[in-house]
Amino acid sequence: MFTSPVGRFRLLALAEAVSWAGLLIGMFFKYVVVGNEIGVKVFGPIHGAIFVGYVLVTLMLAHRWDRRTTFLALVASVPPFGTVVFERWALKTGRLDEQAPQAAPQTTTD
């Protein structure tokens, strides 16, 4: 599953949403509860790296999609949990279908 661009996209879409949740929780503790920055210091770089990975794998899949779909995939990375919403929609509408493997050419020995 993770060896194909579609598999990596699906994994990174979920990871991006989870890292967003961690960052939001870290910001809540930093700015609302106790002023403790550890959550932001941990989840900030993690979220940043996963975000970059999501954008890169989205661009790897851009050749399969029209411009509108690619644009929506990129915009989905901005709001929290948008990547999961996009991934579910893309899966449902067939935009994340794996390409059918091509049949191996048959050789004849006459």
C-alpha positions in Angstrom: 0.0 0.0 0.0 2.7 2.5 0.9 4.9 1.6 -2.1 2.6 3.5 -4.5 2.0 7.2 -4.7 -1.6 6.7 -3.9 -0.7 4.7 -0.8 1.7 7.3 0.3 -0.9 10.0 -0.3 -3.5 8.3 1.8 -0.9 7.7 4.6 0.3 11.3 4.6 -3.3 12.7 4.4 -4.1 10.9 7.7 -0.7 11.7 9.3 -1.1 15.4 8.4 -4.5 15.5 10.2 -3.1 13.7 13.2 -0.2 16.0 13.4 -2.6 19.0 13.1 -4.5 17.6 16.1 -1.3 17.3 18.1 -0.2 20.8 17.2 -3.7 22.2 18.1 -3.5 20.5 21.5 0.0 21.8 22.0 -1.2 25.3 21.2 -4.1 25.0 23.6 -1.8 24.1 26.4 0.7 26.8 25.4 -1.8 29.7 25.1 -4.8 28.7 27.2 -3.9 26.4 30.0 -0.4 26.6 31.4 1.9 28.3 29.0 3.9 25.1 28.4 5.5 25.1 25.0 6.6 21.5 24.8 3.6 20.4 22.7 4.3 23.1 20.1 8.0 22.4 20.1 7.3 18.7 19.5 4.4 18.8 17.1 5.4 21.9 15.2 8.3 20.4 13.3 6.5 17.0 13.0 3.5 18.7 11.4 5.8 20.8 9.2 7.6 17.8 7.8 4.4 15.8 7.2 2.9 18.9 5.5 5.8 19.1 3.1 5.5 15.4 2.4 1.8 15.7 1.7 2.4 18.6 -0.7 5.1 16.6 -2.5 3.1 13.5 -2.9 0.1 15.6 -4.0 2.3 17.0 -6.8 3.4 13.5 -7.7 -0.2 12.6 -8.3 -1.0 15.8 -10.1 -0.5 14.2 -13.5 -3.5 11.9 -12.8 -5.8 14.7 -11.8 -7.2 17.8 -13.4 -6.1 21.2 -12.2 -9.2 21.7 -10.0 -8.6 18.4 -8.1 -4.9 19.2 -7.6 -5.8 22.6 -6.4 -8.4 21.2 -3.9 -5.8 18.6 -2.6 -3.3 21.4 -2.0 -5.9 23.7 -0.3 -7.1 20.8 1.8 -3.7 20.9 3.6 -4.4 24.3 5.1 -7.4 23.8 7.4 -7.2 21.3 10.2 -8.3 17.8 9.0 -8.9 19.0 5.5 -6.6 16.4 4.1 -8.8 13.6 5.5 -11.9 15.2 4.0 -10.2 15.4 0.7 -8.8 11.9 0.8 -12.3 10.4 1.6 -13.8 12.4 -1.3 -11.1 11.5 -3.7 -11.4 7.8 -2.8 -15.1 7.9 -3.1 -15.0 9.6 -6.5 -12.3 7.3 -8.0 -9.5 9.8 -8.0 -7.4 7.6 -5.9 -7.9 4.4 -7.7 -4.7 2.4 -8.2 -3.8 2.1 -11.9 -4.5 -1.4 -13.1 -1.3 -3.3 -13.6 -0.5 -3.8 -17.3 -0.4 -7.4 -18.5 3.0 -8.7 -19.3 3.6 -9.2 -23.0 3.3 -12.8 -24.0 6.1 -14.3 -25.9 5.8 -17.1 -28.3 8.4 -19.6 -29.1 7.8 -21.2 -32.5 
